Amino acid sequence: MSRHPVGPSWEICHKIAQGSFGKVYMGINAITKDPVAVKMEPLDVRHPQLDIEADIYMGLRGAFGVPKLLWHGHVDKKFDAIVIDLLGPDLDQLLTYCDTFSLKTVLLIADQLIDRLKTVHKLGFVYRDIKPQNFAIGYGADGMGTVHIMDFGLAKRLLSNADGRPRRKKSGGLVGTARYASISAHRGDHATCANDLESVGYMMMYWLRGALPWSGLKARNSVEKYEKIMRKKLSVPLKELCKGHPDEMIEFIQYCRAYTNEQGPLDYEFLRRLISQMALAWTDDDEQGGDLSRDTFDWFEPQVDKSWPDTSLPNLGDGTSVHPLGTGSTAQGSALLSTIAARAGWSRPQSSGSRGSKGSKYAVRGGGGEQESSRGGSQGDARRMGSIDGGKRRLCQIL
C-alpha cells in the first residue's frame, strides 16, 4: 500500500501481520525514518481492545523488555491506532528459523520471561495469553539477545482485596491459547500471576518436546476441544510430560499449579533458581554441553539456505532477507548462562528438603501454531473495564 500518515510524525508502509485484535503495519518516522509498528482497529468493532491495550502500554512505560508506546489516537475517523517500537521476529518465527530450540536457548528465554512477567504483575496486570507469537526479540543485531513481551489485548488489571492480595473470581470461560493455558484458566477461574508462569512451563516443554500430549485433539467444536485439552492436562502425569528433561521442569509446573493467593506473593526467585539449577546441570554435562565457548541463543547462528524473518518486510523475509549478523557467529547481545547462575548469589542446588524438592508441599495431587485460542470472558471484561485510567478515547502524543 502507499504510505499513509498516522498521527503527527508517522507513515504506514505496508501490512506485516494480522493480529487477534487488529492489523499490524510497518511504519516509519516521517522525519528520522526510524522503523515503527502501527497496530490499527476499526472504531466500530464490537468489542474494542486497542484503547485498553494502549493504557496498559502506558502503565508499563519504561519497563525493560516492553515496546515503547509512541502515539495513540484515531486515523481518518475510522480506526483506533497505536504506534510502538518495531520488534524483530517472534519466538514462533525463530523456532521455524532454527528448526528446534536447544535446552540452552529454552533456559535463556525462560529466565527473561520470568523477569518480563514479574514486571507486568508488579505493575498490577495479569497477561493471560502466553504463547510464542506474543514474545519477540528486538529489531536488528543489537536487539537479538533481548526477548520482549507484546500484545496486551487480553491483559487486565489484577483485582485485589483490601489486604492487597488478588481476589479469585470466576470469568466467562477460557481466556488465552488453550495449548498453553493453565488448568485454572480452563476452569474459568479468575486469572492469577501463577497462571501466566504455569503457561510458560507448558511453552518450555513444547519447545523441548516438539509437541504437547494435548496438541491435535479432535473435537466437534471449540468448547469440546478445550474440555478435552483440560482433561488431558490433568491426566498426563508431570513425570511423563517432562520425561527425558530436567526434573526442575516438574517442580516449576508443580509450584505454579499448586500456588494459591493465601501463600502470599508469588515466589519468582524460586522459579528463577530452578532455571539456574538447570543451567548449572547443563553446563556441567559434557555429553549435552555442546559448544560452551559461546552462550548465545540458537538464532544467533545464521541458518544455511534460510531467510531471516525480517519484520520490516511485507512477507516477513521469505526468500529476501539476510541474517542481521551475516555469516559467522558472535556473542553480541547474548545473555550468558554463567550470568544467570550467578544472579543474586545463586549456587549449585543442594540435596535437602528445601522448597520445590521432591515430596515438598508444592506437589500436586492427581494427574499431573494450532487454533486453540479463545477470548472467553475477555469481551465482558473489556466492556466493564473500559479505559484502564478511567478516561475516554483520546488523541494523544506520548512524549
C-alpha positions, 0 to 999 in steps of 0.5 A: 500500500502507499504510505499513509500518515498516522498521527503527527510524525508517522507513515504506514508502509505496508501490512506485516501481520494480522493480529487477534485484535487488529492489523499490524503495519510497518511504519516509519518516522516521517522525519528520522525514518526510524522503523515503527509498528502501527497496530490499527482497529476499526472504531466500530468493532464490537468489542474494542481492545486497542484503547485498553491495550494502549493504557496498559502500554502506558502503565508499563512505560519504561519497563525493560523488555516492553515496546515503547508506546509512541502515539495513540489516537484515531486515523481518518475517523475510522480506526483506533491506532497505536504506534510502538517500537518495531520488534524483530521476529517472534519466538514462533518465527525463530523456532521455524528459523532454527528448526528446534530450540536447544535446552540452552536457548529454552533456559535463556528465554525462560529466565527473561520471561520470568523477569518480563512477567514479574514486571507486568504483575508488579505493575498490577496486570495479569497477561493471560495469553502466553504463547510464542507469537506474543514474545519477540526479540528486538529489531536488528543485531543489537536487539537479538539477545533481548526477548520482549513481551507484546500484545496486551489485548487480553491483559487486565488489571489484577483485582485485589482485596483490601489486604492487597492480595488478588481476589479469585473470581470466576470469568466467562470461560477460557481466556488465552491459547488453550495449548498453553493455558493453565488448568485454572484458566480452563476452569474459568477461574479468575486469572492469577500471576501463577497462571501466566508462569504455569503457561510458560512451563507448558511453552518450555516443554513444547519447545523441548518436546516438539509437541504437547500430549494435548496438541491435535485433539479432535473435537466437534467444536471449540468448547469440546476441544478445550474440555478435552485439552483440560482433561488431558492436562490433568491426566498426563502425569508431570513425570511423563510430560517432562520425561527425558528433561530436567526434573526442575521442569516438574517442580516449576509446573508443580509450584505454579499449579499448586500456588494459591493467593493465601501463600502470599506473593508469588515466589519468582526467585524460586522459579528463577533458581530452578532455571539456574539449577538447570543451567548449572546441570547443563553446563556441567554435562559434557555429553549435552554441553555442546559448544560452551565457548559461546552462550548465545541463543540458537538464532544467533547462528545464521541458518544455511539456505534460510531467510531471516524473518525480517519484520520490516518486510511485507512477507516477513523475509521469505526468500529476501532477507539476510541474517542481521549478523551475516555469516559467522557467529558472535556473542553480541547481545547474548545473555550468558548462562554463567550470568544467570547462575550467578544472579543474586548469589545463586549456587549449585542446588543442594540435596535437602528438603528445601522448597520445590524438592521432591515430596515438598508441599508444592506437589500436586495431587492427581494427574499431573501454531494450532487454533486453540485460542479463545477470548472467553470472558475477555469481551465482558471484561473489556466492556466493564473495564473500559479505559484502564485510567478511567478516561475516554478515547483520546488523541494523544502524543506520548512524549 
